[in-house]
Amino acid sequence: MKQLQRREEIAPDLKWRLEDIYPSDQEWEQDLAKLKASKQSVLDVRGTLTSGENLLRALQIQDEIGLLADRVIAYSHMRKDEDNTNSRYQAHAAQAMAVAVELSAARSFFLPEILALDPDQVKGWIQETPGLQVYAHYLENILRLQPHTLPAEQEELLAAAGEMAQAPGNIFRMFNNADLKFPEVKNDHGEVVELTHGRYGQLLESQQREVRKGAFDALYATYASWKNTLGATFVASAKKELYFARARKYRSSLEAALYEDNVAPEVYTNLVSSIHDHLPLLHRYVRLRKKLLGLEELHMYDLYVPMVADQDMEIPRQEAVGMVQTGLHHLGAQYLSDLDKSFTDGWIDWLENRGKTSGAYSWGTYGVHPYVLLNYQETLNDVFTLAHELGHAMHTFYSDKNQEFVNAGYTIFVAEVASTLNEALLMDDLLRKTKDPKKRAYLLNHFLEQYRGTVFRQTMFAEFEMIVHGKIGEGESLTSEVLSEIYYDLNKKYYGEDIVVDEAIAMEWARIP
């Protein structure tokens, strides 16, 4: 029986090197203490924003504290993500967020004080005060937020509620990554293995249908057994968003979520509408999949298996590295040279272990190289996940290298551009040099799956959230049964009549973070 390995059993060269942020926990604790003590520096600038020079000083103090908080939070949370059952790092992450919330409350006067100034005066200071030009975009955004910024006392109350507001998300992460245990299932070789988040995707690609169905049924039965807890947590999260949206005088949670990035709600709703218009393409793809797999009935657990038999690709880590390096050669010698650092300098945490956060992401902190969390299972999909997350990492690397701290961050609205570009370049390279018809068909199958997942499936997620948040905004009461019904109906709408939409898929809303 193959049990998931523990963190200490993984070789050091397969782990990220968080010591590049803090050589030890003791240094982190020292910076946490500094961060706590910085509250007075924040309070000292209250009521002083009377000149360009004073505004510059306040912004520089804010940046200094923000950078320190960034490091303290990133280190503690990535340590926790290594193994969510580790109580030491659970406590560290909680401490970091508690201090951050306290500082957020302390600086809640800042936006109202800037907005109380004459906008033309602020624009004049930007032009006249050396060093303040760096903050031009930041200040313009603040002025744009004026209709949704409250008086200082009310801003302080909202900021102080920040730690409490994070509770639904924190509860889900701990449940999903630390407490939730799946049953044992059989793999392609007939071996009994522990089902995990990482293995689930691998098992769904099995050419043996009973393996796919076994993994699918086991996973969703597990989530269904916790449906009431997960439903209550999800609804609490949505109600939290509505509370803050209304407190800031937004018309909806949707508008509140988009406003900071200066995106109109119509962009979101037009995306959903446009995808609806093109659902016949997805229905056609479903029919093609059913035909090529030779199935009388196509089920939800048949959506991920390659349509080309006998072409499963097991890709060891080093081979994946070579594929990504070659695939991204169009981006130039400097990019490849910088990319190589990710493979040699401790940027990547490669393997799944017990308690590790599922999925994949790129994170980090300004002034230190970015990091990538993976749960690598040697599939083609994992190779593209590597390319995708390195797209985020390199975006961050170059943004940090070329921008000041206040300007280095990028919005979620553009965050996926660099990552999906990397996937497209990798696919283009593989298709160009693959001549074997079956292997090319295998790659094209993956390309179609990328498109289904990135365009149609993500939009279905977005529509689910739009529906749910809309109903909560209208005062409707939502239970896990209602959430499942909404999600099930969306699956039927998106995938069409040529697939059996299994009842178990109704619980997928509870799995996707």
Disulfide bonds with the S-S distance in Angstrom:
none
